[in-house]
Amino acid sequence: MAGGAGPGLGGEAVDRTVLQARLEELRRERAEGMRALEALLRREADLRDTLRRIDGAMQVLNEMLGEASGGAP
């Protein structure tokens, strides 16, 4: 086999440089995907914190309204 290429999927010889190029492309795509996932996870955590703050503010306001109306919520 010339150039050290092994058999391909269909029995044809596959150029090692083509395989290397595809591997690098997949590595870049994976790294990009991991960065996107990490950004989404950070965004999710930020949104959960925001919702907790909103829930707390709503609870305080509900309690204040209950006190203002003579204890009836």
mmCIF file of the N, C-alpha and C atoms, coordinates in Angstrom:
data_MODEL
# 
_entry.id   MODEL 
# 
loop_
_atom_site.group_PDB 
_atom_site.id 
_atom_site.type_symbol 
_atom_site.label_atom_id 
_atom_site.label_alt_id 
_atom_site.label_comp_id 
_atom_site.label_asym_id 
_atom_site.label_entity_id 
_atom_site.label_seq_id 
_atom_site.pdbx_PDB_ins_code 
_atom_site.Cartn_x 
_atom_site.Cartn_y 
_atom_site.Cartn_z 
_atom_site.occupancy 
_atom_site.B_iso_or_equiv 
_atom_site.pdbx_formal_charge 
_atom_site.auth_seq_id 
_atom_site.auth_comp_id 
_atom_site.auth_asym_id 
_atom_site.auth_atom_id 
_atom_site.pdbx_PDB_model_num 
ATOM 1   N N  . MET A 1 1  ? 0.836   -1.176 0.000  1.00 0.00 ? 1  MET A N  1 
ATOM 2   C CA . MET A 1 1  ? 0.000   0.000  0.000  1.00 0.00 ? 1  MET A CA 1 
ATOM 3   C C  . MET A 1 1  ? 0.876   1.232  0.000  1.00 0.00 ? 1  MET A C  1 
ATOM 4   N N  . ALA A 1 2  ? 0.632   2.125  -0.901 1.00 0.00 ? 2  ALA A N  1 
ATOM 5   C CA . ALA A 1 2  ? 1.457   3.316  -1.061 1.00 0.00 ? 2  ALA A CA 1 
ATOM 6   C C  . ALA A 1 2  ? 1.126   4.352  -0.007 1.00 0.00 ? 2  ALA A C  1 
ATOM 7   N N  . GLY A 1 3  ? 2.167   5.017  0.527  1.00 0.00 ? 3  GLY A N  1 
ATOM 8   C CA . GLY A 1 3  ? 1.977   6.110  1.459  1.00 0.00 ? 3  GLY A CA 1 
ATOM 9   C C  . GLY A 1 3  ? 1.487   5.695  2.823  1.00 0.00 ? 3  GLY A C  1 
ATOM 10  N N  . GLY A 1 4  ? 1.432   4.421  3.104  1.00 0.00 ? 4  GLY A N  1 
ATOM 11  C CA . GLY A 1 4  ? 1.005   3.953  4.406  1.00 0.00 ? 4  GLY A CA 1 
ATOM 12  C C  . GLY A 1 4  ? -0.498  4.037  4.614  1.00 0.00 ? 4  GLY A C  1 
ATOM 13  N N  . ALA A 1 5  ? -1.246  4.263  3.563  1.00 0.00 ? 5  ALA A N  1 
ATOM 14  C CA . ALA A 1 5  ? -2.699  4.345  3.696  1.00 0.00 ? 5  ALA A CA 1 
ATOM 15  C C  . ALA A 1 5  ? -3.279  2.950  3.791  1.00 0.00 ? 5  ALA A C  1 
ATOM 16  N N  . GLY A 1 6  ? -4.229  2.779  4.671  1.00 0.00 ? 6  GLY A N  1 
ATOM 17  C CA . GLY A 1 6  ? -4.886  1.489  4.844  1.00 0.00 ? 6  GLY A CA 1 
ATOM 18  C C  . GLY A 1 6  ? -6.147  1.437  4.019  1.00 0.00 ? 6  GLY A C  1 
ATOM 19  N N  . PRO A 1 7  ? -6.843  0.325  4.099  1.00 0.00 ? 7  PRO A N  1 
ATOM 20  C CA . PRO A 1 7  ? -8.089  0.210  3.344  1.00 0.00 ? 7  PRO A CA 1 
ATOM 21  C C  . PRO A 1 7  ? -9.157  1.152  3.909  1.00 0.00 ? 7  PRO A C  1 
ATOM 22  N N  . GLY A 1 8  ? -9.963  1.713  3.033  1.00 0.00 ? 8  GLY A N  1 
ATOM 23  C CA . GLY A 1 8  ? -11.045 2.593  3.447  1.00 0.00 ? 8  GLY A CA 1 
ATOM 24  C C  . GLY A 1 8  ? -12.318 1.797  3.676  1.00 0.00 ? 8  GLY A C  1 
ATOM 25  N N  . LEU A 1 9  ? -13.403 2.511  3.863  1.00 0.00 ? 9  LEU A N  1 
ATOM 26  C CA . LEU A 1 9  ? -14.668 1.844  4.145  1.00 0.00 ? 9  LEU A CA 1 
ATOM 27  C C  . LEU A 1 9  ? -15.116 0.961  2.985  1.00 0.00 ? 9  LEU A C  1 
ATOM 28  N N  . GLY A 1 10 ? -14.878 1.401  1.765  1.00 0.00 ? 10 GLY A N  1 
ATOM 29  C CA . GLY A 1 10 ? -15.279 0.627  0.604  1.00 0.00 ? 10 GLY A CA 1 
ATOM 30  C C  . GLY A 1 10 ? -14.151 -0.218 0.039  1.00 0.00 ? 10 GLY A C  1 
ATOM 31  N N  . GLY A 1 11 ? -13.101 -0.396 0.788  1.00 0.00 ? 11 GLY A N  1 
ATOM 32  C CA . GLY A 1 11 ? -11.964 -1.166 0.331  1.00 0.00 ? 11 GLY A CA 1 
ATOM 33  C C  . GLY A 1 11 ? -10.933 -0.318 -0.380 1.00 0.00 ? 11 GLY A C  1 
ATOM 34  N N  . GLU A 1 12 ? -11.252 0.961  -0.697 1.00 0.00 ? 12 GLU A N  1 
ATOM 35  C CA . GLU A 1 12 ? -10.299 1.821  -1.384 1.00 0.00 ? 12 GLU A CA 1 
ATOM 36  C C  . GLU A 1 12 ? -9.307  2.400  -0.372 1.00 0.00 ? 12 GLU A C  1 
ATOM 37  N N  . ALA A 1 13 ? -8.180  2.807  -0.856 1.00 0.00 ? 13 ALA A N  1 
ATOM 38  C CA . ALA A 1 13 ? -7.161  3.401  0.008  1.00 0.00 ? 13 ALA A CA 1 
ATOM 39  C C  . ALA A 1 13 ? -7.601  4.810  0.409  1.00 0.00 ? 13 ALA A C  1 
ATOM 40  N N  . VAL A 1 14 ? -7.384  5.145  1.665  1.00 0.00 ? 14 VAL A N  1 
ATOM 41  C CA . VAL A 1 14 ? -7.749  6.467  2.166  1.00 0.00 ? 14 VAL A CA 1 
ATOM 42  C C  . VAL A 1 14 ? -6.461  7.213  2.496  1.00 0.00 ? 14 VAL A C  1 
ATOM 43  N N  . ASP A 1 15 ? -6.354  8.411  1.988  1.00 0.00 ? 15 ASP A N  1 
ATOM 44  C CA . ASP A 1 15 ? -5.171  9.231  2.221  1.00 0.00 ? 15 ASP A CA 1 
ATOM 45  C C  . ASP A 1 15 ? -5.127  9.647  3.691  1.00 0.00 ? 15 ASP A C  1 
ATOM 46  N N  . ARG A 1 16 ? -4.001  9.421  4.326  1.00 0.00 ? 16 ARG A N  1 
ATOM 47  C CA . ARG A 1 16 ? -3.834  9.748  5.745  1.00 0.00 ? 16 ARG A CA 1 
ATOM 48  C C  . ARG A 1 16 ? -4.043  11.237 6.006  1.00 0.00 ? 16 ARG A C  1 
ATOM 49  N N  . THR A 1 17 ? -3.637  12.081 5.082  1.00 0.00 ? 17 THR A N  1 
ATOM 50  C CA . THR A 1 17 ? -3.810  13.517 5.283  1.00 0.00 ? 17 THR A CA 1 
ATOM 51  C C  . THR A 1 17 ? -5.291  13.899 5.296  1.00 0.00 ? 17 THR A C  1 
ATOM 52  N N  . VAL A 1 18 ? -6.095  13.189 4.523  1.00 0.00 ? 18 VAL A N  1 
ATOM 53  C CA . VAL A 1 18 ? -7.546  13.447 4.519  1.00 0.00 ? 18 VAL A CA 1 
ATOM 54  C C  . VAL A 1 18 ? -8.123  13.074 5.880  1.00 0.00 ? 18 VAL A C  1 
ATOM 55  N N  . LEU A 1 19 ? -7.700  11.946 6.413  1.00 0.00 ? 19 LEU A N  1 
ATOM 56  C CA . LEU A 1 19 ? -8.175  11.518 7.730  1.00 0.00 ? 19 LEU A CA 1 
ATOM 57  C C  . LEU A 1 19 ? -7.745  12.492 8.814  1.00 0.00 ? 19 LEU A C  1 
ATOM 58  N N  . GLN A 1 20 ? -6.485  12.946 8.744  1.00 0.00 ? 20 GLN A N  1 
ATOM 59  C CA . GLN A 1 20 ? -5.982  13.913 9.723  1.00 0.00 ? 20 GLN A CA 1 
ATOM 60  C C  . GLN A 1 20 ? -6.774  15.219 9.659  1.00 0.00 ? 20 GLN A C  1 
ATOM 61  N N  . ALA A 1 21 ? -7.060  15.678 8.461  1.00 0.00 ? 21 ALA A N  1 
ATOM 62  C CA . ALA A 1 21 ? -7.812  16.921 8.282  1.00 0.00 ? 21 ALA A CA 1 
ATOM 63  C C  . ALA A 1 21 ? -9.211  16.787 8.863  1.00 0.00 ? 21 ALA A C  1 
ATOM 64  N N  . ARG A 1 22 ? -9.850  15.647 8.602  1.00 0.00 ? 22 ARG A N  1 
ATOM 65  C CA . ARG A 1 22 ? -11.206 15.427 9.131  1.00 0.00 ? 22 ARG A CA 1 
ATOM 66  C C  . ARG A 1 22 ? -11.182 15.349 10.655 1.00 0.00 ? 22 ARG A C  1 
ATOM 67  N N  . LEU A 1 23 ? -10.174 14.698 11.204 1.00 0.00 ? 23 LEU A N  1 
ATOM 68  C CA . LEU A 1 23 ? -10.047 14.589 12.654 1.00 0.00 ? 23 LEU A CA 1 
ATOM 69  C C  . LEU A 1 23 ? -9.889  15.976 13.279 1.00 0.00 ? 23 LEU A C  1 
ATOM 70  N N  . GLU A 1 24 ? -9.073  16.818 12.681 1.00 0.00 ? 24 GLU A N  1 
ATOM 71  C CA . GLU A 1 24 ? -8.898  18.181 13.190 1.00 0.00 ? 24 GLU A CA 1 
ATOM 72  C C  . GLU A 1 24 ? -10.194 18.976 13.094 1.00 0.00 ? 24 GLU A C  1 
ATOM 73  N N  . GLU A 1 25 ? -10.910 18.799 12.006 1.00 0.00 ? 25 GLU A N  1 
ATOM 74  C CA . GLU A 1 25 ? -12.196 19.489 11.835 1.00 0.00 ? 25 GLU A CA 1 
ATOM 75  C C  . GLU A 1 25 ? -13.179 19.055 12.929 1.00 0.00 ? 25 GLU A C  1 
ATOM 76  N N  . LEU A 1 26 ? -13.231 17.767 13.194 1.00 0.00 ? 26 LEU A N  1 
ATOM 77  C CA . LEU A 1 26 ? -14.127 17.260 14.237 1.00 0.00 ? 26 LEU A CA 1 
ATOM 78  C C  . LEU A 1 26 ? -13.708 17.752 15.620 1.00 0.00 ? 26 LEU A C  1 
ATOM 79  N N  . ARG A 1 27 ? -12.411 17.839 15.860 1.00 0.00 ? 27 ARG A N  1 
ATOM 80  C CA . ARG A 1 27 ? -11.931 18.365 17.145 1.00 0.00 ? 27 ARG A CA 1 
ATOM 81  C C  . ARG A 1 27 ? -12.347 19.819 17.331 1.00 0.00 ? 27 ARG A C  1 
ATOM 82  N N  . ARG A 1 28 ? -12.244 20.612 16.262 1.00 0.00 ? 28 ARG A N  1 
ATOM 83  C CA . ARG A 1 28 ? -12.661 22.018 16.342 1.00 0.00 ? 28 ARG A CA 1 
ATOM 84  C C  . ARG A 1 28 ? -14.161 22.120 16.594 1.00 0.00 ? 28 ARG A C  1 
ATOM 85  N N  . GLU A 1 29 ? -14.948 21.306 15.883 1.00 0.00 ? 29 GLU A N  1 
ATOM 86  C CA . GLU A 1 29 ? -16.394 21.319 16.067 1.00 0.00 ? 29 GLU A CA 1 
ATOM 87  C C  . GLU A 1 29 ? -16.770 20.913 17.492 1.00 0.00 ? 29 GLU A C  1 
ATOM 88  N N  . ARG A 1 30 ? -16.075 19.924 18.026 1.00 0.00 ? 30 ARG A N  1 
ATOM 89  C CA . ARG A 1 30 ? -16.359 19.477 19.390 1.00 0.00 ? 30 ARG A CA 1 
ATOM 90  C C  . ARG A 1 30 ? -16.014 20.568 20.402 1.00 0.00 ? 30 ARG A C  1 
ATOM 91  N N  . ALA A 1 31 ? -14.886 21.211 20.213 1.00 0.00 ? 31 ALA A N  1 
ATOM 92  C CA . ALA A 1 31 ? -14.487 22.294 21.120 1.00 0.00 ? 31 ALA A CA 1 
ATOM 93  C C  . ALA A 1 31 ? -15.505 23.433 21.072 1.00 0.00 ? 31 ALA A C  1 
ATOM 94  N N  . GLU A 1 32 ? -15.967 23.755 19.890 1.00 0.00 ? 32 GLU A N  1 
ATOM 95  C CA . GLU A 1 32 ? -16.983 24.799 19.734 1.00 0.00 ? 32 GLU A CA 1 
ATOM 96  C C  . GLU A 1 32 ? -18.279 24.391 20.430 1.00 0.00 ? 32 GLU A C  1 
ATOM 97  N N  . GLY A 1 33 ? -18.665 23.144 20.279 1.00 0.00 ? 33 GLY A N  1 
ATOM 98  C CA . GLY A 1 33 ? -19.865 22.637 20.939 1.00 0.00 ? 33 GLY A CA 1 
ATOM 99  C C  . GLY A 1 33 ? -19.742 22.670 22.453 1.00 0.00 ? 33 GLY A C  1 
ATOM 100 N N  . MET A 1 34 ? -18.564 22.334 22.965 1.00 0.00 ? 34 MET A N  1 
ATOM 101 C CA . MET A 1 34 ? -18.342 22.359 24.412 1.00 0.00 ? 34 MET A CA 1 
ATOM 102 C C  . MET A 1 34 ? -18.423 23.793 24.942 1.00 0.00 ? 34 MET A C  1 
ATOM 103 N N  . ARG A 1 35 ? -17.869 24.743 24.192 1.00 0.00 ? 35 ARG A N  1 
ATOM 104 C CA . ARG A 1 35 ? -17.952 26.146 24.612 1.00 0.00 ? 35 ARG A CA 1 
ATOM 105 C C  . ARG A 1 35 ? -19.406 26.614 24.636 1.00 0.00 ? 35 ARG A C  1 
ATOM 106 N N  . ALA A 1 36 ? -20.168 26.225 23.630 1.00 0.00 ? 36 ALA A N  1 
ATOM 107 C CA . ALA A 1 36 ? -21.579 26.612 23.574 1.00 0.00 ? 36 ALA A CA 1 
ATOM 108 C C  . ALA A 1 36 ? -22.352 25.995 24.741 1.00 0.00 ? 36 ALA A C  1 
ATOM 109 N N  . LEU A 1 37 ? -22.074 24.737 25.040 1.00 0.00 ? 37 LEU A N  1 
ATOM 110 C CA . LEU A 1 37 ? -22.748 24.073 26.155 1.00 0.00 ? 37 LEU A CA 1 
ATOM 111 C C  . LEU A 1 37 ? -22.407 24.749 27.475 1.00 0.00 ? 37 LEU A C  1 
ATOM 112 N N  . GLU A 1 38 ? -21.146 25.082 27.680 1.00 0.00 ? 38 GLU A N  1 
ATOM 113 C CA . GLU A 1 38 ? -20.730 25.763 28.909 1.00 0.00 ? 38 GLU A CA 1 
ATOM 114 C C  . GLU A 1 38 ? -21.423 27.115 29.041 1.00 0.00 ? 38 GLU A C  1 
ATOM 115 N N  . ALA A 1 39 ? -21.564 27.839 27.934 1.00 0.00 ? 39 ALA A N  1 
ATOM 116 C CA . ALA A 1 39 ? -22.249 29.136 27.965 1.00 0.00 ? 39 ALA A CA 1 
ATOM 117 C C  . ALA A 1 39 ? -23.720 28.942 28.329 1.00 0.00 ? 39 ALA A C  1 
ATOM 118 N N  . LEU A 1 40 ? -24.343 27.912 27.783 1.00 0.00 ? 40 LEU A N  1 
ATOM 119 C CA . LEU A 1 40 ? -25.742 27.642 28.107 1.00 0.00 ? 40 LEU A CA 1 
ATOM 120 C C  . LEU A 1 40 ? -25.912 27.256 29.571 1.00 0.00 ? 40 LEU A C  1 
ATOM 121 N N  . LEU A 1 41 ? -24.989 26.488 30.100 1.00 0.00 ? 41 LEU A N  1 
ATOM 122 C CA . LEU A 1 41 ? -25.070 26.096 31.513 1.00 0.00 ? 41 LEU A CA 1 
ATOM 123 C C  . LEU A 1 41 ? -24.910 27.311 32.423 1.00 0.00 ? 41 LEU A C  1 
ATOM 124 N N  . ARG A 1 42 ? -24.004 28.226 32.048 1.00 0.00 ? 42 ARG A N  1 
ATOM 125 C CA . ARG A 1 42 ? -23.852 29.457 32.831 1.00 0.00 ? 42 ARG A CA 1 
ATOM 126 C C  . ARG A 1 42 ? -25.124 30.292 32.758 1.00 0.00 ? 42 ARG A C  1 
ATOM 127 N N  . ARG A 1 43 ? -25.708 30.372 31.574 1.00 0.00 ? 43 ARG A N  1 
ATOM 128 C CA . ARG A 1 43 ? -26.955 31.137 31.386 1.00 0.00 ? 43 ARG A CA 1 
ATOM 129 C C  . ARG A 1 43 ? -28.081 30.509 32.208 1.00 0.00 ? 43 ARG A C  1 
ATOM 130 N N  . GLU A 1 44 ? -28.151 29.191 32.221 1.00 0.00 ? 44 GLU A N  1 
ATOM 131 C CA . GLU A 1 44 ? -29.176 28.507 33.015 1.00 0.00 ? 44 GLU A CA 1 
ATOM 132 C C  . GLU A 1 44 ? -29.014 28.855 34.497 1.00 0.00 ? 44 GLU A C  1 
ATOM 133 N N  . ALA A 1 45 ? -27.801 28.817 34.996 1.00 0.00 ? 45 ALA A N  1 
ATOM 134 C CA . ALA A 1 45 ? -27.549 29.141 36.402 1.00 0.00 ? 45 ALA A CA 1 
ATOM 135 C C  . ALA A 1 45 ? -27.947 30.594 36.693 1.00 0.00 ? 45 ALA A C  1 
ATOM 136 N N  . ASP A 1 46 ? -27.621 31.503 35.790 1.00 0.00 ? 46 ASP A N  1 
ATOM 137 C CA . ASP A 1 46 ? -28.006 32.909 35.965 1.00 0.00 ? 46 ASP A CA 1 
ATOM 138 C C  . ASP A 1 46 ? -29.522 33.060 36.006 1.00 0.00 ? 46 ASP A C  1 
ATOM 139 N N  . LEU A 1 47 ? -30.222 32.365 35.115 1.00 0.00 ? 47 LEU A N  1 
ATOM 140 C CA . LEU A 1 47 ? -31.680 32.448 35.081 1.00 0.00 ? 47 LEU A CA 1 
ATOM 141 C C  . LEU A 1 47 ? -32.304 31.868 36.343 1.00 0.00 ? 47 LEU A C  1 
ATOM 142 N N  . ARG A 1 48 ? -31.745 30.774 36.841 1.00 0.00 ? 48 ARG A N  1 
ATOM 143 C CA . ARG A 1 48 ? -32.261 30.188 38.087 1.00 0.00 ? 48 ARG A CA 1 
ATOM 144 C C  . ARG A 1 48 ? -32.075 31.161 39.255 1.00 0.00 ? 48 ARG A C  1 
ATOM 145 N N  . ASP A 1 49 ? -30.930 31.823 39.320 1.00 0.00 ? 49 ASP A N  1 
ATOM 146 C CA . ASP A 1 49 ? -30.696 32.828 40.364 1.00 0.00 ? 49 ASP A CA 1 
ATOM 147 C C  . ASP A 1 49 ? -31.704 33.969 40.254 1.00 0.00 ? 49 ASP A C  1 
ATOM 148 N N  . THR A 1 50 ? -31.942 34.429 39.042 1.00 0.00 ? 50 THR A N  1 
ATOM 149 C CA . THR A 1 50 ? -32.904 35.509 38.824 1.00 0.00 ? 50 THR A CA 1 
ATOM 150 C C  . THR A 1 50 ? -34.296 35.081 39.275 1.00 0.00 ? 50 THR A C  1 
ATOM 151 N N  . LEU A 1 51 ? -34.696 33.867 38.919 1.00 0.00 ? 51 LEU A N  1 
ATOM 152 C CA . LEU A 1 51 ? -36.019 33.378 39.316 1.00 0.00 ? 51 LEU A CA 1 
ATOM 153 C C  . LEU A 1 51 ? -36.138 33.253 40.831 1.00 0.00 ? 51 LEU A C  1 
ATOM 154 N N  . ARG A 1 52 ? -35.063 32.829 41.491 1.00 0.00 ? 52 ARG A N  1 
ATOM 155 C CA . ARG A 1 52 ? -35.092 32.750 42.957 1.00 0.00 ? 52 ARG A CA 1 
ATOM 156 C C  . ARG A 1 52 ? -35.275 34.134 43.577 1.00 0.00 ? 52 ARG A C  1 
ATOM 157 N N  . ARG A 1 53 ? -34.581 35.129 43.024 1.00 0.00 ? 53 ARG A N  1 
ATOM 158 C CA . ARG A 1 53 ? -34.733 36.500 43.537 1.00 0.00 ? 53 ARG A CA 1 
ATOM 159 C C  . ARG A 1 53 ? -36.159 37.007 43.315 1.00 0.00 ? 53 ARG A C  1 
ATOM 160 N N  . ILE A 1 54 ? -36.712 36.736 42.145 1.00 0.00 ? 54 ILE A N  1 
ATOM 161 C CA . ILE A 1 54 ? -38.087 37.157 41.842 1.00 0.00 ? 54 ILE A CA 1 
ATOM 162 C C  . ILE A 1 54 ? -39.063 36.470 42.798 1.00 0.00 ? 54 ILE A C  1 
ATOM 163 N N  . ASP A 1 55 ? -38.882 35.162 42.998 1.00 0.00 ? 55 ASP A N  1 
ATOM 164 C CA . ASP A 1 55 ? -39.751 34.429 43.926 1.00 0.00 ? 55 ASP A CA 1 
ATOM 165 C C  . ASP A 1 55 ? -39.677 35.022 45.328 1.00 0.00 ? 55 ASP A C  1 
ATOM 166 N N  . GLY A 1 56 ? -38.470 35.353 45.781 1.00 0.00 ? 56 GLY A N  1 
ATOM 167 C CA . GLY A 1 56 ? -38.307 35.950 47.102 1.00 0.00 ? 56 GLY A CA 1 
ATOM 168 C C  . GLY A 1 56 ? -39.002 37.294 47.200 1.00 0.00 ? 56 GLY A C  1 
ATOM 169 N N  . ALA A 1 57 ? -38.859 38.119 46.175 1.00 0.00 ? 57 ALA A N  1 
ATOM 170 C CA . ALA A 1 57 ? -39.507 39.431 46.163 1.00 0.00 ? 57 ALA A CA 1 
ATOM 171 C C  . ALA A 1 57 ? -41.023 39.286 46.159 1.00 0.00 ? 57 ALA A C  1 
ATOM 172 N N  . MET A 1 58 ? -41.524 38.319 45.394 1.00 0.00 ? 58 MET A N  1 
ATOM 173 C CA . MET A 1 58 ? -42.971 38.079 45.362 1.00 0.00 ? 58 MET A CA 1 
ATOM 174 C C  . MET A 1 58 ? -43.474 37.641 46.733 1.00 0.00 ? 58 MET A C  1 
ATOM 175 N N  . GLN A 1 59 ? -42.721 36.785 47.396 1.00 0.00 ? 59 GLN A N  1 
ATOM 176 C CA . GLN A 1 59 ? -43.121 36.308 48.717 1.00 0.00 ? 59 GLN A CA 1 
ATOM 177 C C  . GLN A 1 59 ? -43.191 37.463 49.711 1.00 0.00 ? 59 GLN A C  1 
ATOM 178 N N  . VAL A 1 60 ? -42.188 38.332 49.694 1.00 0.00 ? 60 VAL A N  1 
ATOM 179 C CA . VAL A 1 60 ? -42.173 39.487 50.592 1.00 0.00 ? 60 VAL A CA 1 
ATOM 180 C C  . VAL A 1 60 ? -43.385 40.379 50.315 1.00 0.00 ? 60 VAL A C  1 
ATOM 181 N N  . LEU A 1 61 ? -43.650 40.664 49.043 1.00 0.00 ? 61 LEU A N  1 
ATOM 182 C CA . LEU A 1 61 ? -44.787 41.519 48.693 1.00 0.00 ? 61 LEU A CA 1 
ATOM 183 C C  . LEU A 1 61 ? -46.111 40.886 49.113 1.00 0.00 ? 61 LEU A C  1 
ATOM 184 N N  . ASN A 1 62 ? -46.250 39.577 48.907 1.00 0.00 ? 62 ASN A N  1 
ATOM 185 C CA . ASN A 1 62 ? -47.467 38.885 49.343 1.00 0.00 ? 62 ASN A CA 1 
ATOM 186 C C  . ASN A 1 62 ? -47.645 38.993 50.854 1.00 0.00 ? 62 ASN A C  1 
ATOM 187 N N  . GLU A 1 63 ? -46.557 38.830 51.590 1.00 0.00 ? 63 GLU A N  1 
ATOM 188 C CA . GLU A 1 63 ? -46.631 38.949 53.042 1.00 0.00 ? 63 GLU A CA 1 
ATOM 189 C C  . GLU A 1 63 ? -46.985 40.375 53.457 1.00 0.00 ? 63 GLU A C  1 
ATOM 190 N N  . MET A 1 64 ? -46.417 41.361 52.787 1.00 0.00 ? 64 MET A N  1 
ATOM 191 C CA . MET A 1 64 ? -46.719 42.753 53.100 1.00 0.00 ? 64 MET A CA 1 
ATOM 192 C C  . MET A 1 64 ? -48.185 43.063 52.789 1.00 0.00 ? 64 MET A C  1 
ATOM 193 N N  . LEU A 1 65 ? -48.676 42.551 51.698 1.00 0.00 ? 65 LEU A N  1 
ATOM 194 C CA . LEU A 1 65 ? -50.082 42.759 51.355 1.00 0.00 ? 65 LEU A CA 1 
ATOM 195 C C  . LEU A 1 65 ? -51.009 42.095 52.362 1.00 0.00 ? 65 LEU A C  1 
ATOM 196 N N  . GLY A 1 66 ? -50.597 40.920 52.835 1.00 0.00 ? 66 GLY A N  1 
ATOM 197 C CA . GLY A 1 66 ? -51.395 40.227 53.842 1.00 0.00 ? 66 GLY A CA 1 
ATOM 198 C C  . GLY A 1 66 ? -51.436 41.003 55.140 1.00 0.00 ? 66 GLY A C  1 
ATOM 199 N N  . GLU A 1 67 ? -50.325 41.579 55.540 1.00 0.00 ? 67 GLU A N  1 
ATOM 200 C CA . GLU A 1 67 ? -50.275 42.384 56.768 1.00 0.00 ? 67 GLU A CA 1 
ATOM 201 C C  . GLU A 1 67 ? -51.088 43.671 56.607 1.00 0.00 ? 67 GLU A C  1 
ATOM 202 N N  . ALA A 1 68 ? -51.032 44.258 55.415 1.00 0.00 ? 68 ALA A N  1 
ATOM 203 C CA . ALA A 1 68 ? -51.725 45.521 55.168 1.00 0.00 ? 68 ALA A CA 1 
ATOM 204 C C  . ALA A 1 68 ? -53.245 45.325 55.150 1.00 0.00 ? 68 ALA A C  1 
ATOM 205 N N  . SER A 1 69 ? -53.685 44.113 54.798 1.00 0.00 ? 69 SER A N  1 
ATOM 206 C CA . SER A 1 69 ? -55.122 43.882 54.718 1.00 0.00 ? 69 SER A CA 1 
ATOM 207 C C  . SER A 1 69 ? -55.659 43.238 55.993 1.00 0.00 ? 69 SER A C  1 
ATOM 208 N N  . GLY A 1 70 ? -54.912 43.318 57.051 1.00 0.00 ? 70 GLY A N  1 
ATOM 209 C CA . GLY A 1 70 ? -55.375 42.784 58.332 1.00 0.00 ? 70 GLY A CA 1 
ATOM 210 C C  . GLY A 1 70 ? -55.077 41.321 58.505 1.00 0.00 ? 70 GLY A C  1 
ATOM 211 N N  . GLY A 1 71 ? -54.074 40.817 57.834 1.00 0.00 ? 71 GLY A N  1 
ATOM 212 C CA . GLY A 1 71 ? -53.657 39.437 58.021 1.00 0.00 ? 71 GLY A CA 1 
ATOM 213 C C  . GLY A 1 71 ? -54.272 38.452 57.065 1.00 0.00 ? 71 GLY A C  1 
ATOM 214 N N  . ALA A 1 72 ? -55.199 38.879 56.260 1.00 0.00 ? 72 ALA A N  1 
ATOM 215 C CA . ALA A 1 72 ? -55.810 37.951 55.273 1.00 0.00 ? 72 ALA A CA 1 
ATOM 216 C C  . ALA A 1 72 ? -55.051 38.078 53.967 1.00 0.00 ? 72 ALA A C  1 
ATOM 217 N N  . PRO A 1 73 ? -54.453 36.977 53.502 1.00 0.00 ? 73 PRO A N  1 
ATOM 218 C CA . PRO A 1 73 ? -53.701 37.038 52.237 1.00 0.00 ? 73 PRO A CA 1 
ATOM 219 C C  . PRO A 1 73 ? -54.566 37.249 51.028 1.00 0.00 ? 73 PRO A C  1 
# 
